[in-house]
């Protein structure tokens, strides 16, 4: 991979990570819009950047653009590291909310069946 290709790869990864951080932002009230593909996309981009950076380590020349993109990549990873525990907590809360709603619907359906039998 030539350094310009590496710069473009890191630039794309950083853009995708920034976009992912916005989509998964902590200000969001409900997690229902978050999909497994969001996490798969984050992981795919992290692996893509890791491969790119691994190849660059074997090359001696490093441009200023690569250094800048690498620094931004590190910053994005640190934001993810800080952000993911909060997201995990919100997802667990959403799971609990959905389980309670499912229990409520089941109880209402059972009540309706029982009421129908008594009529």
SVG drawing of the C-alpha trace seen along z (x, -y; Angstrom):
<svg xmlns="http://www.w3.org/2000/svg" viewBox="-71 -17 83 37">
<polyline fill="none" stroke="black" stroke-width="0.4" points="0.0,0.0 1.5,-3.3 1.3,-6.2 -1.3,-8.1 -3.5,-5.0 -2.9,-4.7 -3.9,-8.3 -7.1,-7.8 -7.9,-4.6 -7.3,-6.2 -9.3,-9.3 -12.3,-7.0 -12.0,-5.1 -12.0,-8.3 -15.0,-9.6 -16.9,-6.4 -15.9,-6.4 -17.0,-10.0 -20.3,-9.2 -20.7,-6.1 -20.1,-8.1 -22.8,-10.6 -25.3,-7.9 -24.7,-6.2 -24.5,-9.4 -25.4,-9.3 -28.0,-12.1 -30.2,-9.6 -33.2,-8.7 -34.0,-5.2 -31.6,-2.7 -34.2,-1.2 -32.5,-2.8 -29.2,-1.1 -28.6,2.0 -26.1,4.8 -24.8,3.5 -23.8,0.3 -21.4,2.3 -20.3,4.5 -19.4,1.3 -17.4,-0.1 -15.5,3.2 -14.9,3.5 -13.5,0.0 -11.2,0.6 -9.9,3.8 -9.4,2.0 -7.4,-0.8 -5.4,1.8 -4.4,3.6 -3.4,0.3 -1.3,-0.8 0.3,2.6 1.4,2.4 2.7,-1.1 4.9,0.0 6.8,2.2 7.5,-0.9 10.0,-3.4 8.4,-6.5 5.6,-8.2 4.1,-11.4 2.7,-14.2 -0.8,-13.3 -0.5,-9.8 0.6,-11.1 -2.4,-13.4 -4.8,-10.7 -3.3,-8.3 -3.7,-10.8 -7.3,-11.4 -7.8,-7.6 -6.4,-7.3 -8.7,-10.1 -11.7,-8.4 -10.8,-5.1 -10.4,-6.9 -13.9,-8.5 -15.3,-5.0 -13.6,-3.6 -15.2,-6.4 -18.5,-6.1 -19.2,-2.4 -19.7,-1.6 -22.5,-4.2 -24.0,-2.8 -23.8,0.7 -25.8,-0.6 -28.4,-2.2 -28.8,1.0 -29.3,3.0 -31.9,0.6 -33.6,0.8 -33.5,4.6 -35.1,4.5 -37.8,2.1 -38.6,4.4 -38.8,7.4 -41.2,5.7 -43.3,4.6 -43.3,8.2 -44.4,9.5 -47.2,6.9 -48.4,7.9 -48.4,11.5 -50.3,10.8 -52.9,8.7 -53.3,11.5 -53.8,14.1 -56.4,11.9 -58.2,11.4 -58.2,15.2 -59.5,15.8 -62.2,13.1 -63.3,14.6 -63.8,18.0 -66.0,16.6 -68.4,14.9"/>
</svg>
